Amino acid sequence: MLQRRKYKYEEQEQLIPLINEIRRDHPRMSARDIYLKLHPSSMGRDQFERFCMDNGYRIKQLKNYRVTTNSLGVTRFPNLIKEIEVTGVNQVFVSDITYFDIEDKTYYVTLIMDLFNREIVGYSASDNLRTEDTTIPALYRVITERGKANLREAIFHSDGGGQYYSNDFKKITRELGMKNSMTEEKVYENSHAERLNGVIKNNYLYPYGPTNLKSLKRELIRAVYMYNTGKPHKALKKQTPANYLKNKIVDNEDNSSSYLPLPTIHNNHYLKEVISNKKVNVI
């Protein structure tokens, strides 16, 4: 019962930024049509419509919705990046979950970007909003890409989605020694991650034309590679993320024994793993 309540709350919290994103793309889409698009598993159509109305999602009316705590004892994190100067890799990671439509089916893409060189270092695609299918597999890719010791003291910044402060996700960031950070005043404070969502979806995934979840996962790998190695950025002096980082040494620690494949993650065995303090060269 507690597990079901926890997932219900996590999904409802993530619905807020997703509904805002849909309303930004489709300004006059009704709550019923949004329900048909997202089809949340934690509530039926009528309950979803009440959820939208209660939180100000009537046509041409958007209300800032923010929860500080709930009956499960969940609290929000402060915004740690408001006035920070990013001077190197592995200092600040930003993340967001976005929706992706294939015909009449909606999927979810989670992206994690290193704010210093705009490189996508974590990603996942799923057909649901569960933490174990969204933020956790994306974070494990970051561990594989950058190495555990290099993530200590790094800031992980996100919106208010429940997948970013679930107990399972917090357990991993705590063992890594990462600092959790969240938006505070506005839903769309996570601007870097939100722009990245649009670029990956509109410039890569939709043109690639995946037809199901399996092909979406395959094309997401392709999109991330092309973005990291082929897209120049003004903020990077017109270099790609990979080229901008080329002269910096990153010790990609061998995490093969501790990186858990998706089937293992789904069985929650990752919760039994203690992240080691294996020595690597910290950047």
Secondary structure, DSSP 8 states (H G I E B T S, - for coil): -HHHHHHHHHHHHHHHHHHHHHHHHSTT--HHHHHHHH--TTS-HHHHHHHHHHTT-BTTB------SB-TT--B------TT----STTSEEEEEEEEEEETTEEEEEEEEEETTTTEEEEEEEESS--GGGTHHHHHHHHHHHH-SGGGTT-EEEE-S-GGGSSHHHHHHHHHHT-EEEE--S-GGG-HHHHHHHHIIIIIIIHHH---SHHHHHHHHHHHHHHHHHH--BGGGTTB-HHHHHTTS-------TTT---HHHHHTTGGGG-----------
